[in-house]
Amino acid sequence: MGPDNEEEEVTTPNTSFGESSKRQTQRSTSWIQEHQGSPVVQRQTSFVSRQRQLCEFQIEKRHKVIDEGSLKGLPAGNLKELLIACAGVLSDNNIDSFDKLIEKARGAVSISGEPIQRLGAYLVEGLVARKEASGANIYRALRCREPESDDLLSYMQILYEICPYLKFGYMAANGAIAEACRNEDRIHIIDFQIAQGSQWVTLLQALAARPGGAPHVRITGIDDPLSQYARGDGLEAVGKRLKAISEKFNIPVEFHGVPVFAPDVTQDMLDVRPGEALAVNFPLQLHHTPDESVDENNPRDGLLRMVKSLSPKVTTLVEQESNTNTTPFFNRFVETLEYYLAMFESIDVTLPRNNKERINVEQHCLARDMVNVIACEGKERVERHELFGKWKSS
């Protein structure tokens, strides 16, 4: 979605963590900001390049391992190589070799071990689910077993606090909106995944402290109507939370909840009014909206066209940067391994390995997504992450 002259677009691919419990983190962070058609691009490329080269190396090595045709060719201590070999033989439908390798991997993983061991525990389950074509059932079952309300919120809040990637993405989006609307008296924010609404606390606090006085802010919060259990009272709870923030910081805030799937949102539902600076926020949501590779009607493109027709002052995008949308299974597995390994390593620095909260965060906020990426296909695969270049050209 290219910006109009009056529109400023900021794209921040970031690690996510999905719908209700689905929020993840990022392997790297990228920015693109455009002012009246003059692009300024700032990227953190070294880590992306290093991981991309490693991914390509592992893909090449997979063929070498399989060609050797012997389990003895795999060093016992190299769990990462073992997991990649499991995915390789499964990709080639070599079930006998897969069964032998996956048992070897099961004996090397642990949800309380090193980052690669913890990650491996969930990747193993995803691979087995793919073999048994049970990925969709596990994905749904994991959702049903998620804790409700306060517990789930605490897991997501812990993930937000211990992974710098998440916090950076949301804060960068807030900063872009604050900058674009710094001289506006009336601001309308359309949030395409409002969740608990906690992203807006810092922005409202900053707007309330403006030297010229606080602007009037309207927030339209869109969220998956099926994930209401994750918010307790649903969008009504978000409205109460924002009202409390409004009173605390002495800033006028209106909230309108729209419990609709993002592709089904129409312009009439958004109540765009003249005289308001419009900001549109896509936080870890667009990768769930099918593109032409999943649905010939291309709901993702339709949604972006609708948003562009509103001529927003600023559009922010926070997303994972990982190539798991249209890439083949084996490449997708390697991408997923590298992407989540960086996240597990960052968590390892913050919380002890035997910490129950850490185990809960990784199980409830991360494992479900990995199973979906690895074990599901077609419309059942809803975790479809893209690289920076794809979002930039959308």
C-alpha positions as CSV (number, residue, x, y, z in Angstrom):
1,M,0.0,0.0,0.0
2,G,1.8,3.1,-1.2
3,P,1.3,6.3,0.7
4,D,-0.5,9.3,-0.7
5,N,1.1,12.7,-0.4
6,E,-0.8,13.5,2.8
7,E,0.0,10.1,4.3
8,E,3.0,9.0,6.3
9,E,3.6,5.3,6.5
10,V,5.8,3.5,9.1
11,T,6.4,-0.2,8.8
12,T,8.0,-2.1,11.7
13,P,8.3,-5.8,11.2
14,N,8.7,-7.3,14.6
15,T,8.2,-10.5,16.4
16,S,4.7,-11.3,17.2
17,F,2.6,-13.2,19.3
18,G,-0.6,-13.7,17.4
19,E,-4.2,-13.4,18.3
20,S,-5.2,-13.7,22.0
21,S,-2.3,-15.7,23.2
22,K,-0.7,-15.3,19.8
23,R,1.8,-12.5,20.1
24,Q,5.4,-13.2,19.3
25,T,8.7,-11.5,18.9
26,Q,11.0,-10.5,16.1
27,R,14.3,-11.7,14.8
28,S,15.1,-8.2,13.6
29,T,13.4,-4.8,13.3
30,S,13.0,-2.7,10.1
31,W,11.7,0.7,9.5
32,I,10.4,2.5,6.4
33,Q,9.1,6.1,6.8
34,E,7.9,8.2,3.9
35,H,7.3,12.0,3.9
36,Q,5.5,13.3,0.9
37,G,7.0,10.7,-1.4
38,S,10.5,11.0,-0.1
39,P,11.5,7.7,1.4
40,V,13.9,7.4,4.3
41,V,14.8,3.8,5.1
42,Q,16.5,2.7,8.3
43,R,17.2,-1.0,8.8
44,Q,19.1,-3.2,11.2
45,T,20.5,-5.6,8.5
46,S,23.5,-7.3,10.1
47,F,21.5,-9.8,12.1
48,V,19.0,-10.5,9.3
49,S,21.9,-11.1,6.8
50,R,23.7,-13.4,9.2
51,Q,20.6,-15.4,9.9
52,R,19.6,-15.6,6.2
53,Q,23.1,-16.9,5.3
54,L,22.8,-19.5,8.1
55,C,19.4,-20.5,6.8
56,E,20.8,-21.0,3.3
57,F,23.7,-23.0,4.7
58,Q,21.4,-25.3,6.6
59,I,19.3,-25.9,3.5
60,E,22.3,-26.9,1.5
61,K,23.6,-29.1,4.4
62,R,20.3,-30.9,4.6
63,H,20.9,-32.4,1.2
64,K,24.4,-33.5,2.3
65,V,23.0,-35.2,5.4
66,I,20.3,-37.0,3.5
67,D,22.6,-38.1,0.7
68,E,24.9,-39.7,3.3
69,G,21.9,-41.8,4.3
70,S,23.2,-42.6,7.7
71,L,22.2,-41.5,11.2
72,K,25.8,-41.8,12.1
73,G,26.5,-38.7,10.0
74,L,24.7,-36.5,12.6
75,P,26.8,-35.4,15.7
76,A,24.9,-36.5,18.8
77,G,25.2,-33.1,20.4
78,N,24.1,-31.1,17.5
79,L,20.4,-30.8,18.2
80,K,19.9,-28.0,15.7
81,E,21.3,-30.1,12.9
82,L,19.2,-33.1,14.1
83,L,16.0,-31.1,14.0
84,I,16.8,-29.8,10.5
85,A,17.5,-33.4,9.4
86,C,14.1,-34.5,10.8
87,A,12.4,-31.8,8.7
88,G,14.4,-32.8,5.7
89,V,13.4,-36.5,5.7
90,L,9.8,-35.6,6.4
91,S,9.8,-33.2,3.5
92,D,11.0,-36.1,1.3
93,N,8.4,-38.3,2.8
94,N,11.0,-40.7,4.1
95,I,9.0,-41.9,7.1
96,D,11.2,-44.7,8.3
97,S,14.2,-42.3,8.6
98,F,11.9,-39.7,10.2
99,D,10.7,-42.0,12.9
100,K,14.3,-42.9,13.8
101,L,15.4,-39.3,13.8
102,I,12.5,-37.9,15.7
103,E,13.0,-40.5,18.5
104,K,16.6,-39.4,18.7
105,A,15.4,-35.7,18.9
106,R,12.8,-36.5,21.6
107,G,15.6,-37.7,23.8
108,A,17.5,-34.5,23.4
109,V,14.9,-31.8,24.0
110,S,13.5,-30.4,27.3
111,I,11.1,-27.6,28.1
112,S,13.5,-26.5,31.0
113,G,16.8,-26.9,29.1
114,E,18.9,-24.7,27.0
115,P,17.1,-22.4,24.4
116,I,17.6,-24.9,21.5
117,Q,16.3,-27.8,23.7
118,R,13.2,-25.8,24.8
119,L,12.5,-24.7,21.2
120,G,13.2,-28.3,20.0
121,A,10.5,-29.7,22.3
122,Y,7.9,-27.7,20.5
123,L,9.4,-28.2,17.0
124,V,9.4,-32.0,17.6
125,E,5.6,-31.9,18.4
126,G,5.0,-29.8,15.3
127,L,6.9,-32.2,13.1
128,V,5.0,-35.2,14.5
129,A,1.7,-33.3,14.0
130,R,2.6,-32.7,10.4
131,K,3.4,-36.4,9.8
132,E,0.1,-37.4,11.3
133,A,-1.9,-34.5,9.7
134,S,-3.1,-33.4,13.1
135,G,-1.7,-29.9,13.2
136,A,-5.1,-28.2,12.9
137,N,-6.5,-30.3,15.8
138,I,-3.5,-29.5,18.0
139,Y,-3.8,-25.8,17.1
140,R,-7.4,-25.7,18.2
141,A,-6.8,-27.8,21.3
142,L,-3.9,-25.6,22.4
143,R,-6.3,-22.6,22.1
144,C,-8.9,-24.4,24.3
145,R,-6.3,-25.2,27.0
146,E,-5.1,-21.6,27.2
147,P,-5.7,-20.0,30.6
148,E,-8.5,-17.5,30.8
149,S,-8.6,-13.8,31.4
150,D,-6.1,-12.6,34.1
151,D,-3.7,-15.6,33.7
152,L,-3.5,-15.2,29.9
153,L,-3.0,-11.4,30.2
154,S,-0.2,-12.0,32.7
155,Y,1.6,-14.4,30.3
156,M,1.4,-11.9,27.5
157,Q,2.5,-9.1,29.8
158,I,5.5,-11.2,30.9
159,L,6.4,-11.9,27.3
160,Y,6.2,-8.1,26.5
161,E,8.5,-7.3,29.4
162,I,11.1,-10.0,28.8
163,C,11.4,-9.8,25.1
164,P,12.7,-6.4,23.9
165,Y,11.5,-7.0,20.3
166,L,7.8,-6.7,21.3
167,K,8.2,-3.6,23.3
168,F,10.3,-1.9,20.6
169,G,7.7,-2.6,17.9
170,Y,4.8,-1.1,19.9
171,M,6.7,1.8,21.2
172,A,8.0,2.6,17.7
173,A,4.4,2.6,16.4
174,N,3.3,4.9,19.2
175,G,6.2,7.3,18.5
176,A,5.3,7.4,14.8
177,I,1.7,8.3,15.6
178,A,2.7,10.9,18.1
179,E,5.0,12.6,15.7
180,A,2.6,12.5,12.8
181,C,-0.2,14.0,14.9
182,R,1.9,16.4,17.1
183,N,-0.1,19.5,16.0
184,E,-3.5,17.9,15.8
185,D,-6.3,18.7,18.2
186,R,-8.5,15.8,17.2
187,I,-7.0,12.3,16.6
188,H,-8.8,9.1,15.5
189,I,-6.8,5.9,16.0
190,I,-8.1,2.7,14.3
191,D,-6.5,-0.3,15.9
192,F,-6.9,-3.5,13.9
193,Q,-6.0,-5.7,16.9
194,I,-6.9,-3.8,20.0
195,A,-6.3,-6.9,22.4
196,Q,-6.2,-5.5,25.9
197,G,-5.6,-1.9,24.6
198,S,-2.4,-1.7,26.7
199,Q,-0.4,-0.3,23.8
200,W,-2.1,3.0,24.1
201,V,-1.3,3.8,27.7
202,T,2.1,5.4,27.0
203,L,0.8,7.2,23.9
204,L,-2.2,8.7,25.8
205,Q,0.1,9.7,28.6
206,A,2.5,11.5,26.2
207,L,-0.4,13.2,24.4
208,A,-1.8,14.4,27.7
209,A,1.5,16.1,28.5
210,R,1.7,18.1,25.3
211,P,2.6,21.8,26.0
212,G,-0.4,23.0,24.0
213,G,-2.8,20.8,25.9
214,A,-4.2,17.3,25.3
215,P,-6.0,16.5,22.1
216,H,-9.3,14.8,21.8
217,V,-8.7,11.1,21.0
218,R,-11.0,8.5,19.6
219,I,-10.0,4.9,19.5
220,T,-11.8,2.4,17.3
221,G,-10.7,-1.1,18.5
222,I,-11.2,-4.0,16.1
223,D,-10.6,-7.6,17.4
224,D,-11.4,-11.2,16.6
225,P,-14.9,-11.9,18.1
226,L,-13.9,-15.5,18.8
227,S,-11.1,-14.5,21.1
228,Q,-13.3,-12.7,23.6
229,Y,-12.4,-15.3,26.3
230,A,-8.9,-13.8,26.3
231,R,-10.1,-10.5,27.5
232,G,-12.6,-11.6,30.1
233,D,-15.4,-9.1,29.4
234,G,-14.2,-8.6,25.8
235,L,-14.1,-5.2,24.2
236,E,-16.2,-3.7,27.0
237,A,-13.2,-4.3,29.3
238,V,-11.0,-2.5,26.9
239,G,-13.4,0.5,27.0
240,K,-13.3,0.5,30.8
241,R,-9.5,0.4,30.8
242,L,-9.2,3.3,28.4
243,K,-11.8,5.3,30.4
244,A,-9.7,4.9,33.5
245,I,-6.6,6.0,31.6
246,S,-8.5,9.1,30.3
247,E,-9.4,10.1,33.8
248,K,-6.0,9.4,35.2
249,F,-4.1,11.5,32.6
250,N,-6.9,14.1,32.1
251,I,-7.2,13.5,28.4
252,P,-10.6,13.1,26.6
253,V,-10.8,9.6,25.1
254,E,-13.7,8.0,23.3
255,F,-13.7,4.2,22.6
256,H,-15.7,2.2,20.0
257,G,-15.3,-1.5,19.9
258,V,-15.8,-3.4,16.6
259,P,-15.9,-7.2,17.2
260,V,-15.3,-8.2,13.6
261,F,-12.6,-10.1,11.7
262,A,-10.3,-7.6,10.1
263,P,-11.1,-8.7,6.4
264,D,-14.8,-8.1,7.1
265,V,-14.4,-4.5,8.3
266,T,-16.1,-2.0,6.2
267,Q,-15.7,1.8,6.0
268,D,-19.1,2.4,7.6
269,M,-18.0,0.5,10.7
270,L,-15.1,2.9,11.3
271,D,-17.0,6.2,11.6
272,V,-14.3,8.3,10.1
273,R,-15.1,12.0,10.6
274,P,-13.9,15.2,8.9
275,G,-11.4,17.3,10.9
276,E,-9.8,14.4,12.6
277,A,-6.2,13.2,12.0
278,L,-6.6,9.5,11.2
279,A,-4.0,7.0,12.4
280,V,-4.3,3.3,11.4
281,N,-2.5,0.7,13.4
282,F,-1.8,-3.0,12.3
283,P,-0.2,-4.7,15.3
284,L,0.8,-8.3,14.5
285,Q,-2.4,-8.7,12.6
286,L,-2.0,-8.5,8.8
287,H,-0.1,-11.8,8.6
288,H,-3.3,-13.5,9.7
289,T,-5.2,-12.0,6.8
290,P,-5.1,-14.3,3.8
291,D,-3.5,-13.1,0.6
292,E,-3.9,-14.4,-3.0
293,S,-1.9,-17.5,-2.2
294,V,-4.6,-18.7,0.2
295,D,-7.8,-17.0,-1.1
296,E,-8.2,-15.9,-4.7
297,N,-10.2,-12.9,-3.5
298,N,-7.1,-11.7,-1.7
299,P,-8.7,-10.3,1.5
300,R,-5.4,-8.8,2.6
301,D,-5.1,-6.6,-0.5
302,G,-8.8,-5.6,-0.2
303,L,-8.3,-4.5,3.4
304,L,-5.2,-2.4,2.5
305,R,-7.1,-0.8,-0.4
306,M,-9.9,0.1,2.0
307,V,-7.5,1.6,4.5
308,K,-5.7,3.6,1.8
309,S,-9.1,5.0,0.6
310,L,-9.5,6.6,4.1
311,S,-6.3,8.8,3.5
312,P,-4.8,8.2,6.9
313,K,-2.3,10.7,8.3
314,V,-0.1,7.7,9.4
315,T,-0.3,4.0,9.1
316,T,1.8,1.8,11.4
317,L,2.6,-1.9,10.9
318,V,4.3,-4.1,13.5
319,E,5.1,-7.6,12.1
320,Q,7.4,-10.6,12.4
321,E,10.1,-10.6,9.7
322,S,10.2,-14.2,8.6
323,N,9.6,-16.0,5.3
324,T,6.9,-18.5,6.2
325,N,4.0,-17.5,3.9
326,T,4.5,-19.1,0.5
327,T,7.9,-20.8,1.0
328,P,8.0,-24.6,0.9
329,F,7.8,-26.6,4.1
330,F,11.5,-27.4,4.6
331,N,12.6,-23.8,4.1
332,R,9.7,-22.7,6.3
333,F,10.9,-25.0,9.1
334,V,14.4,-23.6,9.0
335,E,13.1,-20.0,9.0
336,T,10.9,-20.9,12.0
337,L,13.8,-22.5,13.9
338,E,16.1,-19.5,13.4
339,Y,13.4,-17.0,14.1
340,Y,12.1,-18.5,17.4
341,L,15.6,-19.5,18.5
342,A,16.5,-15.8,18.7
343,M,13.4,-15.3,20.8
344,F,14.1,-18.2,23.2
345,E,17.7,-17.0,23.6
346,S,16.5,-13.6,24.6
347,I,14.1,-15.1,27.1
348,D,16.9,-17.2,28.5
349,V,18.8,-14.1,29.5
350,T,15.9,-12.7,31.5
351,L,14.2,-15.6,33.3
352,P,15.8,-18.8,34.9
353,R,15.3,-22.0,33.0
354,N,13.3,-23.6,35.8
355,N,11.0,-20.6,36.1
356,K,7.4,-21.6,35.8
357,E,6.3,-18.3,34.4
358,R,8.9,-18.7,31.6
359,I,7.6,-22.2,30.8
360,N,4.0,-20.9,30.7
361,V,4.9,-18.0,28.4
362,E,6.7,-20.3,25.9
363,Q,3.9,-22.8,26.0
364,H,0.9,-20.5,25.8
365,C,2.3,-17.6,23.8
366,L,4.7,-19.4,21.4
367,A,4.2,-23.1,20.9
368,R,0.8,-22.8,19.3
369,D,2.1,-20.6,16.6
370,M,5.0,-22.9,15.8
371,V,2.7,-25.9,15.4
372,N,0.6,-23.9,13.0
373,V,3.5,-22.8,10.9
374,I,5.1,-26.3,10.7
375,A,2.1,-28.7,10.7
376,C,-0.7,-26.8,8.9
377,E,-1.3,-26.0,5.2
378,G,-3.9,-24.1,3.2
379,K,-6.5,-22.1,5.0
380,E,-5.7,-23.9,8.2
381,R,-2.3,-22.3,8.3
382,V,-3.0,-18.8,9.6
383,E,0.5,-17.8,10.8
384,R,1.9,-16.5,7.5
385,H,4.8,-14.2,8.2
386,E,6.5,-12.1,5.5
387,L,9.8,-10.4,4.9
388,F,10.3,-6.7,5.1
389,G,10.3,-6.3,1.3
390,K,6.9,-7.9,0.9
391,W,5.3,-5.5,3.4
392,K,7.1,-2.6,1.8
393,S,5.6,-3.4,-1.6
394,S,2.1,-4.0,-0.3
